[in-house]
Amino acid sequence: MLADPAPDVEILDFNERGTVLAVRPYCHTDHYWQVFFDTNKLIAFTFGEAGYSPPFTIEQKKPDEAGPGAIAGDMLTVRIEP
């Protein structure tokens, strides 16, 4: 990774799953993929150490969408892990 220019870290969006960041470290094209994967690993590690879990989705399905055997009035909650 190059020290100059310094990496860019910007907020791209706030949405229902969390904050979307743009992290742009600069490097020589020969090292692009290694820097890309190392940056993602470092972000995941740093956020994990700080107690931020990866986002997940919770869906609630109506009984007619819950499949066979569902009882009227039952709601099925599905947690989808990343």
The first five atom37 places (N, CA, C, CB, O) and aatype in JSON, in Angstrom:
{
  "aatype": [12, 10, 0, 3, 14, 0, 14, 3, 19, 6, 9, 10, 3, 13, 2, 6, 1, 7, 16, 19, 10, 0, 19, 1, 14, 18, 4, 8, 16, 3, 8, 18, 17, 5, 19, 13, 13, 3, 16, 2, 11, 10, 9, 0, 13, 16, 13, 7, 6, 0, 7, 18, 15, 14, 14, 13, 16, 9, 6, 5, 11, 11, 14, 3, 6, 0, 7, 14, 7, 0, 9, 0, 7, 3, 12, 10, 16, 19, 1, 9, 6, 14],
  "atom_mask": [
    [1, 1, 1, 1, 1],
    [1, 1, 1, 1, 1],
    [1, 1, 1, 1, 1],
    [1, 1, 1, 1, 1],
    [1, 1, 1, 1, 1],
    [1, 1, 1, 1, 1],
    [1, 1, 1, 1, 1],
    [1, 1, 1, 1, 1],
    [1, 1, 1, 1, 1],
    [1, 1, 1, 1, 1],
    [1, 1, 1, 1, 1],
    [1, 1, 1, 1, 1],
    [1, 1, 1, 1, 1],
    [1, 1, 1, 1, 1],
    [1, 1, 1, 1, 1],
    [1, 1, 1, 1, 1],
    [1, 1, 1, 1, 1],
    [1, 1, 1, 0, 1],
    [1, 1, 1, 1, 1],
    [1, 1, 1, 1, 1],
    [1, 1, 1, 1, 1],
    [1, 1, 1, 1, 1],
    [1, 1, 1, 1, 1],
    [1, 1, 1, 1, 1],
    [1, 1, 1, 1, 1],
    [1, 1, 1, 1, 1],
    [1, 1, 1, 1, 1],
    [1, 1, 1, 1, 1],
    [1, 1, 1, 1, 1],
    [1, 1, 1, 1, 1],
    [1, 1, 1, 1, 1],
    [1, 1, 1, 1, 1],
    [1, 1, 1, 1, 1],
    [1, 1, 1, 1, 1],
    [1, 1, 1, 1, 1],
    [1, 1, 1, 1, 1],
    [1, 1, 1, 1, 1],
    [1, 1, 1, 1, 1],
    [1, 1, 1, 1, 1],
    [1, 1, 1, 1, 1],
    [1, 1, 1, 1, 1],
    [1, 1, 1, 1, 1],
    [1, 1, 1, 1, 1],
    [1, 1, 1, 1, 1],
    [1, 1, 1, 1, 1],
    [1, 1, 1, 1, 1],
    [1, 1, 1, 1, 1],
    [1, 1, 1, 0, 1],
    [1, 1, 1, 1, 1],
    [1, 1, 1, 1, 1],
    [1, 1, 1, 0, 1],
    [1, 1, 1, 1, 1],
    [1, 1, 1, 1, 1],
    [1, 1, 1, 1, 1],
    [1, 1, 1, 1, 1],
    [1, 1, 1, 1, 1],
    [1, 1, 1, 1, 1],
    [1, 1, 1, 1, 1],
    [1, 1, 1, 1, 1],
    [1, 1, 1, 1, 1],
    [1, 1, 1, 1, 1],
    [1, 1, 1, 1, 1],
    [1, 1, 1, 1, 1],
    [1, 1, 1, 1, 1],
    [1, 1, 1, 1, 1],
    [1, 1, 1, 1, 1],
    [1, 1, 1, 0, 1],
    [1, 1, 1, 1, 1],
    [1, 1, 1, 0, 1],
    [1, 1, 1, 1, 1],
    [1, 1, 1, 1, 1],
    [1, 1, 1, 1, 1],
    [1, 1, 1, 0, 1],
    [1, 1, 1, 1, 1],
    [1, 1, 1, 1, 1],
    [1, 1, 1, 1, 1],
    [1, 1, 1, 1, 1],
    [1, 1, 1, 1, 1],
    [1, 1, 1, 1, 1],
    [1, 1, 1, 1, 1],
    [1, 1, 1, 1, 1],
    [1, 1, 1, 1, 1]
  ],
  "atom_positions": [
    [[0.84, -1.17, 0.0], [0.0, 0.0, 0.0], [0.89, 1.23, 0.0], [-0.96, 0.0, 1.21], [1.95, 1.25, 0.63]],
    [[0.46, 2.26, -0.7], [1.22, 3.49, -0.77], [0.86, 4.42, 0.39], [0.97, 4.19, -2.11], [-0.3, 4.51, 0.79]],
    [[1.85, 5.09, 0.93], [1.61, 6.06, 2.0], [1.07, 7.37, 1.42], [2.9, 6.32, 2.8], [0.34, 8.1, 2.09]],
    [[1.45, 7.66, 0.18], [1.01, 8.89, -0.47], [0.49, 8.55, -1.85], [2.15, 9.95, -0.54], [1.27, 8.07, -2.68]],
    [[-0.76, 8.75, -2.13], [-1.76, 9.42, -1.31], [-2.26, 8.52, -0.17], [-2.93, 9.86, -2.17], [-2.22, 7.3, -0.26]],
    [[-2.72, 9.17, 0.87], [-3.27, 8.44, 2.02], [-4.56, 7.75, 1.62], [-3.52, 9.4, 3.22], [-5.25, 8.21, 0.71]],
    [[-4.9, 6.64, 2.28], [-6.16, 5.94, 1.96], [-7.36, 6.86, 2.18], [-6.3, 4.67, 2.82], [-7.38, 7.69, 3.08]],
    [[-8.37, 6.68, 1.34], [-9.64, 7.38, 1.5], [-10.6, 6.48, 2.26], [-10.24, 7.8, 0.12], [-10.7, 5.29, 1.96]],
    [[-11.31, 7.04, 3.23], [-12.39, 6.34, 3.92], [-13.56, 7.31, 3.96], [-11.96, 5.87, 5.38], [-13.49, 8.36, 4.59]],
    [[-14.63, 6.94, 3.29], [-15.8, 7.8, 3.17], [-17.06, 7.01, 3.48], [-15.89, 8.44, 1.77], [-17.08, 5.79, 3.29]],
    [[-18.1, 7.68, 3.94], [-19.41, 7.06, 4.12], [-20.16, 7.22, 2.81], [-20.2, 7.7, 5.32], [-20.38, 8.34, 2.33]],
    [[-20.57, 6.09, 2.22], [-21.33, 6.13, 0.97], [-22.83, 6.2, 1.21], [-21.0, 4.92, 0.14], [-23.54, 6.88, 0.48]],
    [[-23.3, 5.47, 2.25], [-24.75, 5.35, 2.42], [-25.06, 4.89, 3.84], [-25.35, 4.39, 1.39], [-24.23, 4.26, 4.5]],
    [[-26.26, 5.21, 4.28], [-26.85, 4.65, 5.49], [-28.08, 3.89, 5.01], [-27.2, 5.76, 6.57], [-28.95, 4.47, 4.36]],
    [[-28.17, 2.61, 5.33], [-29.34, 1.85, 4.91], [-29.79, 0.91, 6.02], [-29.06, 1.07, 3.63], [-29.24, 0.93, 7.12]],
    [[-30.79, 0.06, 5.73], [-31.36, -0.81, 6.76], [-30.38, -1.85, 7.28], [-32.57, -1.49, 6.21], [-30.63, -2.44, 8.34]],
    [[-29.3, -2.1, 6.59], [-28.32, -3.09, 7.04], [-27.13, -2.44, 7.72], [-27.86, -3.92, 5.87], [-26.28, -3.15, 8.26]],
    [[-27.05, -1.13, 7.69], [-25.94, -0.46, 8.36], [-25.34, 0.64, 7.5], [0.0, 0.0, 0.0], [-25.95, 1.09, 6.52]],
    [[-24.16, 1.05, 7.87], [-23.45, 2.1, 7.15], [-22.58, 1.46, 6.08], [-22.61, 2.96, 8.12], [-21.87, 0.49, 6.34]],
    [[-22.63, 2.01, 4.88], [-21.8, 1.52, 3.78], [-20.6, 2.44, 3.64], [-22.62, 1.45, 2.44], [-20.74, 3.64, 3.42]],
    [[-19.43, 1.85, 3.79], [-18.18, 2.62, 3.7], [-17.49, 2.39, 2.37], [-17.24, 2.25, 4.86], [-17.59, 1.31, 1.78]],
    [[-16.8, 3.4, 1.91], [-15.88, 3.26, 0.79], [-14.48, 3.39, 1.37], [-16.16, 4.34, -0.35], [-14.12, 4.44, 1.9]],
    [[-13.7, 2.33, 1.26], [-12.32, 2.32, 1.76], [-11.42, 2.12, 0.56], [-12.09, 1.2, 2.86], [-11.49, 1.09, -0.11]],
    [[-10.59, 3.1, 0.28], [-9.74, 3.05, -0.91], [-8.28, 3.23, -0.54], [-10.17, 4.13, -1.91], [-7.78, 4.36, -0.5]],
    [[-7.59, 2.13, -0.28], [-6.14, 2.24, -0.13], [-5.5, 2.26, -1.52], [-5.57, 1.06, 0.74], [-5.99, 1.6, -2.44]],
    [[-4.46, 2.98, -1.67], [-3.79, 3.09, -2.97], [-2.56, 2.19, -2.98], [-3.4, 4.56, -3.28], [-1.81, 2.11, -2.01]],
    [[-2.36, 1.52, -4.11], [-1.22, 0.61, -4.24], [-0.87, 0.46, -5.71], [-1.52, -0.78, -3.6], [-1.6, 0.9, -6.59]],
    [[0.26, -0.18, -5.96], [0.66, -0.51, -7.32], [-0.28, -1.6, -7.83], [2.16, -0.98, -7.38], [-0.74, -2.44, -7.05]],
    [[-0.56, -1.58, -9.11], [-1.49, -2.56, -9.68], [-1.04, -4.01, -9.46], [-1.66, -2.31, -11.15], [-1.88, -4.91, -9.41]],
    [[0.25, -4.24, -9.33], [0.75, -5.6, -9.08], [0.28, -6.14, -7.73], [2.27, -5.61, -9.13], [0.23, -7.35, -7.53]],
    [[-0.08, -5.24, -6.81], [-0.47, -5.66, -5.45], [-1.95, -5.45, -5.16], [0.35, -4.9, -4.44], [-2.4, -5.62, -4.03]],
    [[-2.71, -5.08, -6.19], [-4.1, -4.7, -5.98], [-4.9, -5.74, -5.2], [-4.76, -4.45, -7.32], [-5.5, -5.42, -4.18]],
    [[-4.91, -7.0, -5.68], [-5.77, -8.01, -5.05], [-5.32, -8.34, -3.64], [-5.78, -9.28, -5.88], [-6.16, -8.57, -2.77]],
    [[-4.04, -8.37, -3.4], [-3.57, -8.65, -2.04], [-3.98, -7.52, -1.09], [-2.03, -8.83, -2.01], [-4.42, -7.79, 0.03]],
    [[-3.85, -6.29, -1.53], [-4.27, -5.15, -0.71], [-5.78, -5.17, -0.51], [-3.82, -3.81, -1.37], [-6.26, -4.89, 0.58]],
    [[-6.54, -5.5, -1.55], [-8.0, -5.59, -1.47], [-8.42, -6.59, -0.39], [-8.59, -6.0, -2.83], [-9.21, -6.25, 0.49]],
    [[-7.89, -7.82, -0.45], [-8.28, -8.85, 0.52], [-7.75, -8.54, 1.93], [-7.77, -10.21, 0.06], [-8.46, -8.76, 2.91]],
    [[-6.54, -8.04, 2.02], [-5.99, -7.69, 3.34], [-6.8, -6.57, 3.99], [-4.51, -7.27, 3.21], [-7.02, -6.57, 5.2]],
    [[-7.24, -5.6, 3.19], [-8.05, -4.51, 3.71], [-9.38, -5.03, 4.26], [-8.3, -3.45, 2.62], [-9.8, -4.64, 5.35]],
    [[-10.04, -5.91, 3.5], [-11.31, -6.48, 3.96], [-11.13, -7.3, 5.24], [-11.93, -7.35, 2.88], [-11.96, -7.22, 6.14]],
    [[-10.06, -8.08, 5.31], [-9.8, -8.86, 6.53], [-9.57, -7.94, 7.72], [-8.58, -9.77, 6.33], [-10.07, -8.21, 8.81]],
    [[-8.82, -6.88, 7.51], [-8.53, -5.95, 8.59], [-9.79, -5.23, 9.07], [-7.49, -4.93, 8.15], [-9.98, -5.03, 10.27]],
    [[-10.66, -4.84, 8.14], [-11.92, -4.21, 8.51], [-12.77, -5.17, 9.33], [-12.7, -3.74, 7.25], [-13.29, -4.8, 10.38]],
    [[-12.92, -6.42, 8.86], [-13.72, -7.42, 9.58], [-13.14, -7.67, 10.97], [-13.78, -8.74, 8.78], [-13.9, -7.76, 11.94]],
    [[-11.83, -7.79, 11.08], [-11.19, -8.04, 12.36], [-11.4, -6.86, 13.31], [-9.68, -8.32, 12.17], [-11.77, -7.04, 14.47]],
    [[-11.16, -5.66, 12.81], [-11.27, -4.46, 13.64], [-12.7, -4.26, 14.14], [-10.83, -3.23, 12.86], [-12.9, -3.96, 15.31]],
    [[-13.68, -4.43, 13.26], [-15.08, -4.29, 13.68], [-15.46, -5.39, 14.66], [-16.01, -4.32, 12.46], [-16.2, -5.13, 15.61]],
    [[-14.98, -6.6, 14.45], [-15.25, -7.7, 15.37], [-14.68, -7.44, 16.75], [0.0, 0.0, 0.0], [-15.35, -7.67, 17.75]],
    [[-13.46, -6.95, 16.8], [-12.82, -6.62, 18.09], [-13.58, -5.51, 18.81], [-11.36, -6.2, 17.87], [-13.6, -5.46, 20.04]],
    [[-14.2, -4.62, 18.04], [-14.96, -3.51, 18.63], [-16.38, -3.93, 19.03], [-15.01, -2.33, 17.65], [-17.13, -3.13, 19.6]],
    [[-16.75, -5.18, 18.72], [-18.06, -5.68, 19.12], [-19.16, -5.5, 18.09], [0.0, 0.0, 0.0], [-20.33, -5.72, 18.4]],
    [[-18.8, -5.1, 16.88], [-19.8, -4.95, 15.82], [-19.94, -6.28, 15.09], [-19.42, -3.8, 14.84], [-19.0, -6.74, 14.45]],
    [[-21.1, -6.88, 15.18], [-21.33, -8.14, 14.47], [-21.71, -7.84, 13.02], [-22.44, -8.98, 15.17], [-22.18, -6.75, 12.71]],
    [[-21.5, -8.82, 12.14], [-21.92, -8.6, 10.75], [-23.44, -8.43, 10.7], [-21.47, -9.79, 9.85], [-24.15, -8.99, 11.53]],
    [[-23.93, -7.67, 9.74], [-25.38, -7.49, 9.65], [-26.06, -8.79, 9.26], [-25.71, -6.39, 8.63], [-25.46, -9.65, 8.61]],
    [[-27.3, -8.93, 9.66], [-28.11, -10.08, 9.26], [-29.53, -9.6, 9.02], [-28.08, -11.21, 10.35], [-29.92, -8.51, 9.45]],
    [[-30.28, -10.41, 8.33], [-31.64, -10.06, 7.97], [-32.61, -10.93, 8.74], [-31.86, -10.21, 6.45], [-32.4, -12.14, 8.88]],
    [[-33.67, -10.33, 9.23], [-34.75, -11.08, 9.85], [-36.0, -10.86, 9.0], [-34.99, -10.64, 11.35], [-36.42, -9.73, 8.76]],
    [[-36.58, -11.97, 8.54], [-37.78, -11.89, 7.73], [-38.92, -12.54, 8.49], [-37.57, -12.57, 6.34], [-38.73, -13.56, 9.14]],
    [[-40.1, -11.96, 8.41], [-41.28, -12.59, 8.97], [-42.19, -12.94, 7.81], [-41.99, -11.66, 10.0], [-42.52, -12.09, 6.98]],
    [[-42.6, -14.21, 7.77], [-43.45, -14.7, 6.7], [-44.87, -14.87, 7.2], [-42.92, -16.03, 6.13], [-45.09, -15.24, 8.35]],
    [[-45.82, -14.6, 6.34], [-47.22, -14.84, 6.66], [-47.47, -16.34, 6.7], [-48.15, -14.14, 5.63], [-46.73, -17.09, 6.06]],
    [[-48.49, -16.79, 7.43], [-48.74, -18.24, 7.52], [-48.87, -18.94, 6.17], [-50.0, -18.48, 8.31], [-48.38, -20.06, 6.02]],
    [[-49.49, -18.31, 5.19], [-49.63, -18.96, 3.89], [-48.3, -19.08, 3.16], [-50.62, -18.2, 3.03], [-48.18, -19.85, 2.21]],
    [[-47.28, -18.31, 3.59], [-45.95, -18.39, 3.0], [-45.01, -19.27, 3.83], [-45.35, -17.0, 2.86], [-43.89, -19.56, 3.41]],
    [[-45.48, -19.69, 5.01], [-44.62, -20.43, 5.93], [-44.47, -21.9, 5.56], [-45.15, -20.32, 7.33], [-43.61, -22.58, 6.11]],
    [[-45.29, -22.38, 4.65], [-45.16, -23.76, 4.22], [-46.22, -24.64, 4.84], [0.0, 0.0, 0.0], [-47.03, -24.18, 5.64]],
    [[-46.21, -25.93, 4.46], [-47.22, -26.86, 4.97], [-47.11, -27.03, 6.48], [-47.09, -28.21, 4.28], [-46.01, -27.02, 7.03]],
    [[-48.23, -27.2, 7.14], [-48.25, -27.44, 8.57], [-48.3, -26.19, 9.41], [0.0, 0.0, 0.0], [-48.38, -26.27, 10.64]],
    [[-48.25, -25.02, 8.78], [-48.31, -23.78, 9.55], [-49.71, -23.59, 10.09], [-47.88, -22.56, 8.68], [-50.69, -23.86, 9.39]],
    [[-49.81, -23.13, 11.3], [-51.1, -22.9, 11.93], [-51.48, -21.45, 11.7], [-51.06, -23.23, 13.45], [-50.64, -20.55, 11.78]],
    [[-52.79, -21.22, 11.42], [-53.25, -19.86, 11.19], [-52.83, -18.96, 12.35], [-54.79, -19.82, 11.01], [-52.99, -19.32, 13.51]],
    [[-52.31, -17.82, 12.02], [-51.88, -16.88, 13.04], [-50.41, -17.03, 13.41], [0.0, 0.0, 0.0], [-49.84, -16.13, 14.04]],
    [[-49.79, -18.15, 13.04], [-48.37, -18.34, 13.32], [-47.54, -17.45, 12.41], [-47.96, -19.83, 13.14], [-47.9, -17.22, 11.25]],
    [[-46.43, -16.96, 12.93], [-45.49, -16.22, 12.13], [-44.17, -16.97, 12.19], [-45.34, -14.73, 12.62], [-43.74, -17.41, 13.25]],
    [[-43.55, -17.09, 11.06], [-42.25, -17.75, 10.97], [-41.2, -16.67, 10.87], [-42.19, -18.73, 9.74], [-41.25, -15.82, 9.98]],
    [[-40.24, -16.69, 11.79], [-39.15, -15.73, 11.76], [-37.9, -16.45, 11.29], [-38.93, -15.07, 13.15], [-37.51, -17.47, 11.85]],
    [[-37.28, -15.9, 10.26], [-36.09, -16.5, 9.68], [-34.94, -15.52, 9.85], [-36.3, -16.86, 8.18], [-35.04, -14.36, 9.44]],
    [[-33.86, -15.97, 10.45], [-32.66, -15.14, 10.57], [-31.67, -15.61, 9.52], [-32.04, -15.21, 12.02], [-31.28, -16.78, 9.51]],
    [[-31.27, -14.72, 8.66], [-30.36, -15.06, 7.57], [-28.99, -14.52, 7.92], [-30.87, -14.5, 6.2], [-28.79, -13.3, 7.97]],
    [[-28.06, -15.41, 8.16], [-26.69, -15.02, 8.52], [-25.9, -14.69, 7.25], [-25.98, -16.15, 9.31], [-26.19, -15.23, 6.19]],
    [[-24.93, -13.82, 7.36], [-24.09, -13.49, 6.2], [-23.22, -14.67, 5.81], [-23.22, -12.28, 6.49], [-22.45, -14.57, 4.85]]
  ]
}
